[in-house]
Amino acid sequence: MMGNRNGLQGLEEFHARCKSGDLRGAKQILHELNQNGVKSDVRSYNGLINACAKSGNVGAAERLLQEMGKMGLEPDVVTFNTLIEACAEAAMRPDVQQVS
């Protein structure tokens, strides 16, 4: 929970969790930031997709891409490169089921 942290502290923690692959924690922080008036943008979604890539969770990455579209956010080159990274990570992990 964000508690009394300001927006900047919340964003820093959000990005740290994305980089570590903590998708659940990152989504929780982003939700709290959104409730406090900080809007999600392409960079936010790229961070979430990066968290998916770290864990090889292609399905979640694809759902986030669809969510971006529903919010009217246009994916950028970082978005697509990160999706490719997620697919590559999943392909290298024998414990991850492939999405068909």
Residue, then its C-alpha position, 0 to 999 in steps of 0.5 A: m500500500m502506498g500510504n502517505r507517500n507522494g506521487l513521486q515516491g509512488l512512481e519510483e516504487f512502481h518503476a522499481r517493482c516493474k524492473s524487479g518483475d513484481l507485476r502484482g506489486a507494480k499494478q497495485i501501486l499504479h492503481e493507487l496512483n490512479q486513484n490519487g490522480v496520477k494517470s497511466d500513460v504509455r511509459s507506465y504500461n511499458g513498465l508493467i509489460n517489462a515486469c511481464a517480460k522479466s517473468g516470461n508472462v506473455g499472456a499478461a503482457e498481451r492483456l496489458l497491450q489490449e488494455m492500453g488500446k482500450m484506454g486510447l494509449e498508442p503503443d510505441v517502439v519500447t512497448f513492442n520491443t518489450l513484448i518481444e523480450a517477453c516472448a523470448e524470455a518465455a521461450m527460454r523457460p521450460d516452466v512457462q506454458q506457451v500461449s497459443 
